[in-house]
Amino acid sequence: MSRNSLILRRWRDILVYGVVAGFVWTLVAPWTGATVAPLIVRIMALGEWQTYALWAVSVAIVLWRLGRGRWRSFLNLRHPLAYPNLGVALGVAFITQLALAGEGWVLPSFLLLIAIIVCAMVSLVLDAVLTPKPAQKVTKKPLSTYQDIDDWVHDDDIADSEEILFGHDQVAVRIARRLRQDDAPTIAVVGEPGSGKSTIKECTEHFLRDASNIELVDISMWPFGSSEAAVAGILDATVAALRRHVGTLALTGASKEYVEAIERSSRSVGAWIRAINANAAPKDILKEIAHVAEAIDLRLILWIEDLERFASAGKEERLGPIRALLYLLDQCACISVVVADTSLQSSFDLEKIARFVERPPTPSEHEVARLLDVVRSHWRGSGIVDPVTKREPLEPHEYTIELLGLTDEVRTVQRAIVLLAQTPRAIKQGLRLAIDTWSDLPGEIDMDDVLVASVLRVSRPEVFAFLEENTEPCRNGFKKISDRVHSAKAEYETLLDSEPTKLKREAVDVMVRALFPTIASKYSGHDRTYIQKPQGVVVSRHVDYFRRYLAGAVDPEVTDQVVLEEIERWKTDRDPALIGRFADDSAAEQVSTFVGRFTRSELVDLVEDVTIARLEVTLRAANDIHDDGVVAVWQMCCELHPEPKRLTSQVEELLRRTIASDLVVAHSLDYFFRSNQGPGIAEDGADRFDVVIREAFTEAFLPSNTDAASRSLKGASPRALRYVVNRLEGSTAWPEFAAFLLQLAQHQPEVGLVSVCALITETNRGEDHGVDESGDFVSRTVHSSTFLEDRARELFEFDRLVGVLAVQELPDRVTDHESAMITAAIEFAQKQS
């Protein structure tokens, strides 16, 4: 049916409605007047202004309720001549009633004609003013700045199609061009969730803005629980779109009537086939909707999303009504259908309905790499100290490539990200999570691991959950033999096997091993991974960085940026704040985690500064064996291996200075740096250390320098004393030093007596169980010592030793261990006397 025929039919219907209404009104007017007159009299009795106010409020409420959101169509200003509404019918009814009542109709008719002309003029003016502006060319934002990326990842909507990144606008241009055709075909947009189907829809709507007779109607299937509800929803959305242009009172209940017609025809198998038959009632109902749109020259584009909700396997019967409706809508010249779905392989058979199939473009590795580079560059330049001196492109370690036998298709993390996060939504969500995490932990975790972990968490949540539950097996590698490791390895292999393609399997493996390179069974250097990437999630030294990433928070007591800033200040002007951290075990371990920030030469200087600072310690735990600060800096040297000759010379010089000041520090230097597992000293370094120790003892203590001995020996453990004595025993200096120790025991027993007894006794530690005064069961450590007579005769002049010990008493402020040694020695000497 032509448009002119439809317009004439509408005017015919309006005139018929008006004449019939006028005739009926004439018949019922006497009865109505008798009924309404008393009510009008009561209203008029309220007073003139009260009456006007009551009428004004009543009319305003009715108009607001009926015309809200569609004033132009409600007042018949959009298409007054092409599709007059029932207001015109009321005018005709009024004139008819006057004519039948014999009161004349010339003036009312004239006024009605004037009203129609005014409405037409107003409609023309409004159409000129409100005509949609031509669609501008979509402006692509290259996201060249970090702020652009931050805005993009935190903005869920596309404003006027200004943020198109991956070529979705080109797909929208093709769809819009086809939808402008008179015989616009049904189009399918197929892509997995998050691939950009909604973006294409919004871009298409943008490109159709200049077409005043085209309106895109967005319909999602998720709100509907049944196919019948979905069918009704599609029709209600269609009628609502028409209602914004003209009055649609005649279409009220069309969706319900259509569903009832479908149900009547679905009482036997194959009902949906009959529903699309030319003589079927559902088609006639749709014709009425189509005729309205055709009369006002309006093209409706029904963009139907989320059809996969009703297209799952085993639910073929649910698709019949929807499939029939789409087929019928496609037959309407003024209605076009665009279907968005996740796959053509569903039981919906989209390829049988859609003439054209469009797929959202996949982000390229180049685009992803550019986004990652912008983010990483901004993070590095945001005022933080990056512990990684040189940031390389996001690539797996060389040993990972060798172990996996990776192909050229999956050699970089960027490529792995593209293979796993194949949709803009996944990339956007991954970047959003990474940016939010970094904003909470700036400089407190490795930035590359934040990016990789965030994308993996979004794209493969089941793999990330595996890492969270099996952190330690992944961190320590799968080479250990235990039930837990075996179970974790089997679960990981199952996760890899579940990937649909070999490329995606490799991509998952690359991402996981970029975070936990130690997972490689052939790699044994997992305890040194912190040197190259000290804040990686695989590291768990002074803090577990994977747990820090999961928590998204940092303990102010262990913030890394403060330590890294102190390292930089020490390197430039020898700021002592860093050296002070070696007084605490946990703080020293935190510094040693960032050993990669030092050069080998700087590490030798650090050994000197730490050792000198440790000599100033006045309070030390009783019987310390080693100095923790010296041990910590030695461990750092074990990682970087400074130049042997320079390190040996430095330790020699420090031994000379520490022998006379602190035997614990001297013992730590000698014991650890000459160790076979140490950082490596010169070939003759051990012999040189022995010579230095003998010379330093001779210079410091002989002849009898009790003050120096008191400072050096105080707090030294028996083990430290014996270690040094072994260096002196057999030398020409030992007899004199032995005599000096006996002299020191007489004059300063709290130092000398402890030192002498440590060399000639053997102490064992045990547990004593008992009950305290309150009746509670308690356990305490007890020490028992044995006097070593042969050792005493070997080291000292025995008679003088016995004479010195026999007259001594237990000094104040000694430990239980020292008390046991001294008591055993005194008791032996007193028995000998």
Protein Blocks (a to p, Z undefined) as FASTA:
>chain_A
ZZklmmmmmmmmmmmmmmmmmmmmmmmmmmmmmmmmmmmmmmmmnojklmmmmmmmmmmm
mmmmmmgoilmmmnopmlmmlmccfklmmmmmmmmmmmmnonojklmmmmmmmmmmmmmm
mmmmmmmmmpccddddddddehlafklmmmmmmpmbdehhlacfkopmmmmmmmmmmmmp
mklccddddddehilpmmmmmmmmmmmmmmmkbccddddfklpcbfklmmmmmmmmmmmm
mmmmmccklmgoklmmmmmmmmmmmmbghklmmmmgfklmklmmmmmmmmmmmmnopacd
dddehklmmmcghilmmmmmmmmmmmmmmmpmkbccddddfbfkbmnommlmpmbdcddd
dddfklmmmmmmmmmmmmmmnopacfblbacdddddfklmmmnopafklmbfklmmmmmm
mcfklmmmmmmmmmmmmmmmgoiacfklmmmmmmmmmmmmmlmmmmmmmmmmmmnopkbc
cfklmmmmmmmmmmmmmpmbfklmmmmmmmmmmmmmmlpmkbcklmmmmmmmmmbckbcc
kbcfklmmmnopacfklcfklmmmmmmmmmmnopaklmmmmmpmklmmmmmmmmmmpcfk
lmmmmmmmmmmmmmmpmbdcehifbdfklmmmmmmmmmnopafklmmmmmmmmmmmmmmm
ommlmmmmmmmmmpmklnopafklmmmmmmmmmmmmmmmmpccdfklmmmmmgopafklm
mmmmmmmgopaklmmmmmmmmmmmmmmmmlmmmmmmmmmcccdddddddddfkopacddd
dddddddfklmmmmmcfklmmmmmmmpccdehiafklmmmmmmmmmmmmmmZZ
